[in-house]
Amino acid sequence: MATLREIRRRIASVENIKQVTEAMRVVAAARLRRAQENILATRPFAEKFNAILSHLIAQIENPTHPLLENRELKNVCLISISADRGLCGSFNSNVIRTTTERAQHYQDGGAAVKIICVGRRTRDYFVRREYDVIAEYVNIFRDLKFESAVDIVHEFEHLYTELQIDKVEVIYNNFKSAILQTVLVEQLLPLTPEAPTGDELFLDYLYEPGQEEIFQSVLAKHLNMQMWKVLLDSNAAEQAARMAAMENATRNATDLIDELILQRNRARQTQITTEISEIVSGAAALEG
């Protein structure tokens, strides 16, 4: 059984840890508020932009743009987005596991897999295991900017147009709410057409100067906006996961402190009882 001094040291240590986890929870909650505002403001525009472009592609006769070309899968690019730090529950491990599964799926089909790592955790994991990491973006979430999305898009877009890769997928945590984040796998290239069904707003419009010209002018903006939405989603999901993890850690620390206090009280009671017994025994010996 631990001594009274050891128990007191453990209580002090756990209380210090509790203060740290509570402070991290507060910081994550503040960052989550800003990240949530950003993604909720961006998501409607990005989703509608994606729907409009998909409908536009579906209406173009015989599209010839290289980003629309479906080719035999010989080289696949996976964009794996994680956090730069830990202490956020299963946030990073879920992305890494899904990325590994997708890579294994394509490798089993005979395709080579190239990985673009966004975040220190995925970079460290896949570099250590000697995956073909062609680019890495670390610490961009400290000061997340739209230019980071543009750089990532430029990295895989020119590889696709130069026929070095045949498909691009992004794997990230999608922000649902402060208590729910889900890992999504979305295809970025090749772009896929989507017929405008079930939406009365999409009619058979006449385009000026023309569908091809409009498509060429908005394509780059579309990819940049979709990647920007993905980064904002991942950032909000990271803060939500860290806030939840630190809240659980604080709660566990509180429970552990309560348990240690009970042990301390028992130890003190045992010590007092032992001292009283020794005094009584000593007095009886003197009387005898």
C-alpha positions as CSV (number, residue, x, y, z in Angstrom):
1,M,0.0,0.0,0.0
2,A,1.3,3.5,-0.9
3,T,2.4,5.7,1.9
4,L,0.6,8.9,2.9
5,R,3.4,11.0,1.4
6,E,3.3,9.1,-1.9
7,I,-0.5,9.6,-2.1
8,R,-0.2,13.3,-1.4
9,R,2.4,13.6,-4.2
10,R,0.1,11.8,-6.6
11,I,-2.8,14.1,-5.8
12,A,-0.6,17.2,-6.4
13,S,0.6,15.7,-9.7
14,V,-2.9,14.9,-10.9
15,E,-4.1,18.3,-9.9
16,N,-1.4,19.9,-12.0
17,I,-2.3,17.7,-15.0
18,K,-6.0,18.7,-14.5
19,Q,-5.1,22.4,-14.6
20,V,-3.2,21.8,-17.9
21,T,-6.0,19.8,-19.5
22,E,-8.6,22.3,-18.5
23,A,-6.6,25.2,-19.9
24,M,-6.2,23.3,-23.2
25,R,-9.9,22.6,-23.3
26,V,-10.6,26.3,-22.9
27,V,-8.2,27.2,-25.7
28,A,-9.6,24.6,-28.0
29,A,-13.1,25.8,-27.3
30,A,-12.1,29.4,-28.3
31,R,-10.4,28.2,-31.4
32,L,-13.4,25.9,-32.3
33,R,-15.7,28.9,-32.1
34,R,-13.7,30.7,-34.8
35,A,-13.1,27.6,-36.9
36,Q,-16.8,26.7,-36.8
37,E,-17.8,30.2,-38.0
38,N,-15.3,29.9,-40.9
39,I,-16.5,26.5,-42.1
40,L,-20.2,27.3,-41.8
41,A,-19.7,30.5,-43.8
42,T,-17.6,28.7,-46.5
43,R,-19.4,25.4,-46.8
44,P,-22.7,26.6,-48.6
45,F,-20.7,28.5,-51.3
46,A,-18.3,25.6,-51.9
47,E,-21.0,23.0,-52.1
48,K,-23.2,25.0,-54.5
49,F,-20.1,25.8,-56.6
50,N,-19.3,22.1,-56.8
51,A,-22.9,21.3,-57.8
52,I,-23.0,24.0,-60.5
53,L,-19.7,22.9,-62.0
54,S,-20.8,19.2,-62.0
55,H,-24.0,20.2,-63.7
56,L,-22.1,22.3,-66.2
57,I,-19.8,19.4,-67.1
58,A,-22.8,17.1,-67.6
59,Q,-24.2,19.6,-70.2
60,I,-21.0,20.0,-72.2
61,E,-21.0,17.8,-75.3
62,N,-17.8,15.8,-75.6
63,P,-15.7,17.6,-72.9
64,T,-12.0,17.5,-73.7
65,H,-10.4,19.1,-70.7
66,P,-7.5,17.0,-69.3
67,L,-8.9,17.2,-65.8
68,L,-12.1,15.4,-67.0
69,E,-10.1,12.5,-68.6
70,N,-10.7,9.1,-67.0
71,R,-7.6,7.0,-67.4
72,E,-6.4,3.5,-66.4
73,L,-5.4,3.6,-62.7
74,K,-1.6,3.2,-62.7
75,N,-0.8,6.0,-60.2
76,V,-3.1,7.3,-57.5
77,C,-2.5,10.4,-55.3
78,L,-4.0,10.4,-51.8
79,I,-4.1,13.7,-49.9
80,S,-4.1,12.8,-46.2
81,I,-5.0,15.6,-43.8
82,S,-4.3,15.3,-40.1
83,A,-3.3,17.7,-37.3
84,D,0.2,18.9,-36.5
85,R,-0.2,18.0,-32.8
86,G,-1.7,15.2,-30.8
87,L,-4.0,15.2,-27.7
88,C,-7.1,15.2,-29.9
89,G,-8.4,11.7,-29.3
90,S,-8.7,9.5,-32.4
91,F,-8.6,12.4,-34.8
92,N,-5.2,11.6,-36.3
93,S,-5.4,7.8,-36.1
94,N,-8.7,7.7,-38.0
95,V,-7.3,9.6,-40.9
96,I,-4.1,7.5,-40.9
97,R,-6.0,4.2,-40.8
98,T,-8.4,5.2,-43.6
99,T,-5.4,6.4,-45.7
100,T,-3.6,3.2,-45.2
101,E,-6.7,1.2,-46.1
102,R,-7.2,3.2,-49.3
103,A,-3.5,2.8,-50.2
104,Q,-3.7,-0.9,-49.7
105,H,-6.8,-1.1,-51.8
106,Y,-5.2,0.6,-54.8
107,Q,-1.9,-1.3,-54.3
108,D,-3.9,-4.6,-54.4
109,G,-5.3,-3.4,-57.7
110,G,-1.9,-3.0,-59.1
111,A,-1.7,0.8,-58.9
112,A,1.2,2.8,-57.4
113,V,0.2,5.2,-54.5
114,K,1.6,8.6,-54.0
115,I,0.7,10.6,-50.8
116,I,0.5,14.3,-50.1
117,C,0.7,14.8,-46.4
118,V,-1.0,17.8,-44.8
119,G,-0.2,17.9,-41.1
120,R,2.8,16.6,-39.1
121,R,1.1,13.5,-37.8
122,T,0.5,12.0,-41.3
123,R,3.9,13.1,-42.5
124,D,5.7,11.4,-39.6
125,Y,3.7,8.2,-40.0
126,F,4.0,7.7,-43.7
127,V,7.6,8.9,-44.0
128,R,8.7,6.5,-41.2
129,R,7.1,3.6,-43.1
130,E,8.7,4.6,-46.4
131,Y,5.5,5.4,-48.3
132,D,6.0,7.5,-51.5
133,V,5.4,10.9,-50.0
134,I,5.6,13.4,-52.8
135,A,4.8,16.6,-50.8
136,E,4.3,17.6,-47.2
137,Y,2.6,20.7,-45.7
138,V,3.4,21.0,-42.0
139,N,2.2,23.7,-39.5
140,I,-0.2,25.4,-42.0
141,F,-3.0,25.2,-39.4
142,R,-1.2,27.6,-37.1
143,D,-2.2,30.4,-39.4
144,L,-4.5,28.8,-42.0
145,K,-4.7,30.8,-45.2
146,F,-6.3,30.4,-48.6
147,E,-2.9,30.3,-50.2
148,S,-2.2,27.0,-48.6
149,A,-5.2,25.5,-50.4
150,V,-3.9,27.0,-53.7
151,D,-0.4,25.5,-53.2
152,I,-1.8,22.0,-52.5
153,V,-4.1,22.2,-55.6
154,H,-1.2,23.3,-57.7
155,E,0.9,20.4,-56.5
156,F,-1.5,17.6,-57.7
157,E,-3.1,19.5,-60.6
158,H,0.1,19.7,-62.6
159,L,0.9,16.0,-61.8
160,Y,-2.5,15.0,-63.2
161,T,-2.2,17.1,-66.4
162,E,1.3,15.7,-67.0
163,L,-0.1,12.2,-66.7
164,Q,2.0,11.3,-63.6
165,I,-1.1,10.5,-61.6
166,D,-4.5,9.2,-62.8
167,K,-6.7,9.9,-59.7
168,V,-6.7,12.2,-56.7
169,E,-8.6,11.6,-53.5
170,V,-8.6,13.6,-50.3
171,I,-9.0,12.0,-46.9
172,Y,-10.0,14.2,-44.0
173,N,-12.1,14.7,-40.9
174,N,-15.4,16.3,-41.7
175,F,-16.8,18.6,-39.1
176,K,-20.4,17.7,-38.2
177,S,-20.7,19.2,-34.7
178,A,-18.7,19.8,-31.6
179,I,-19.1,16.1,-30.6
180,L,-19.1,14.4,-34.0
181,Q,-16.5,14.3,-36.7
182,T,-16.4,11.7,-39.5
183,V,-13.6,10.7,-41.9
184,L,-14.5,11.3,-45.5
185,V,-12.9,10.2,-48.7
186,E,-13.7,12.5,-51.6
187,Q,-12.5,12.3,-55.2
188,L,-11.0,15.6,-56.5
189,L,-9.8,14.4,-59.9
190,P,-10.9,13.5,-62.4
191,L,-13.9,15.7,-62.2
192,T,-17.2,13.8,-62.5
193,P,-20.3,15.1,-64.2
194,E,-23.6,15.2,-62.2
195,A,-26.8,15.5,-64.1
196,P,-29.1,18.4,-62.8
197,T,-31.9,16.2,-61.6
198,G,-34.2,17.0,-58.7
199,D,-33.4,20.7,-58.7
200,E,-35.8,23.0,-60.5
201,L,-33.3,25.8,-60.4
202,F,-31.1,24.1,-62.9
203,L,-32.6,24.4,-66.3
204,D,-31.3,24.1,-69.9
205,Y,-29.7,27.6,-69.9
206,L,-28.0,29.3,-72.8
207,Y,-24.5,30.2,-71.7
208,E,-22.6,33.3,-72.9
209,P,-19.8,33.2,-74.0
210,G,-20.3,29.4,-73.8
211,Q,-20.1,26.4,-71.6
212,E,-16.5,25.5,-72.5
213,E,-15.3,29.0,-71.9
214,I,-17.1,29.3,-68.5
215,F,-15.8,25.9,-67.5
216,Q,-12.2,26.9,-68.3
217,S,-12.5,30.1,-66.3
218,V,-14.0,28.7,-63.1
219,L,-12.2,25.3,-63.0
220,A,-9.2,26.6,-61.1
221,K,-11.4,28.5,-58.6
222,H,-13.5,25.4,-58.1
223,L,-10.5,23.2,-57.1
224,N,-9.1,25.9,-54.8
225,M,-12.5,26.4,-53.1
226,Q,-13.0,22.7,-52.6
227,M,-9.6,22.3,-51.0
228,W,-10.1,25.4,-48.9
229,K,-13.4,23.9,-47.6
230,V,-11.6,20.6,-46.8
231,L,-8.9,22.4,-44.8
232,L,-11.5,24.5,-42.9
233,D,-13.4,21.3,-42.2
234,S,-10.4,19.5,-40.9
235,N,-9.3,22.5,-38.7
236,A,-12.7,22.8,-37.1
237,A,-12.9,19.0,-36.5
238,E,-9.4,19.0,-34.9
239,Q,-10.4,21.7,-32.4
240,A,-13.7,19.9,-31.6
241,A,-11.8,16.6,-31.1
242,R,-9.2,18.3,-28.9
243,M,-11.8,20.1,-26.8
244,A,-13.7,16.8,-26.3
245,A,-10.5,14.9,-25.5
246,M,-9.3,17.5,-22.9
247,E,-12.8,17.6,-21.4
248,N,-12.6,13.8,-20.9
249,A,-9.1,14.1,-19.5
250,T,-10.2,16.7,-17.0
251,R,-13.1,14.6,-15.9
252,N,-10.9,11.6,-15.5
253,A,-8.4,13.6,-13.5
254,T,-11.2,14.7,-11.2
255,D,-12.4,11.2,-10.7
256,L,-8.8,10.0,-10.0
257,I,-8.3,12.9,-7.5
258,D,-11.5,11.8,-5.6
259,E,-10.2,8.2,-5.5
260,L,-6.8,9.3,-4.3
261,I,-8.4,11.5,-1.6
262,L,-10.3,8.4,-0.3
263,Q,-7.0,6.5,-0.2
264,R,-5.4,9.3,1.6
265,N,-8.1,9.4,4.2
266,R,-7.9,5.7,4.7
267,A,-4.1,5.9,5.1
268,R,-4.5,8.7,7.6
269,Q,-7.1,6.8,9.5
270,T,-4.9,3.7,9.5
271,Q,-1.9,5.8,10.7
272,I,-3.9,7.4,13.5
273,T,-5.3,4.1,14.6
274,T,-1.8,2.6,14.7
275,E,-0.5,5.5,16.8
276,I,-3.4,5.2,19.3
277,S,-2.8,1.5,19.6
278,E,0.8,2.1,20.3
279,I,0.0,4.7,22.9
280,V,-2.5,2.5,24.6
281,S,-0.1,-0.5,24.5
282,G,2.7,1.7,25.9
283,A,0.4,3.0,28.8
284,A,-0.7,-0.5,29.6
285,A,2.9,-1.7,29.7
286,L,3.8,1.1,32.1
287,E,0.9,0.3,34.4
288,G,1.9,-3.4,34.4
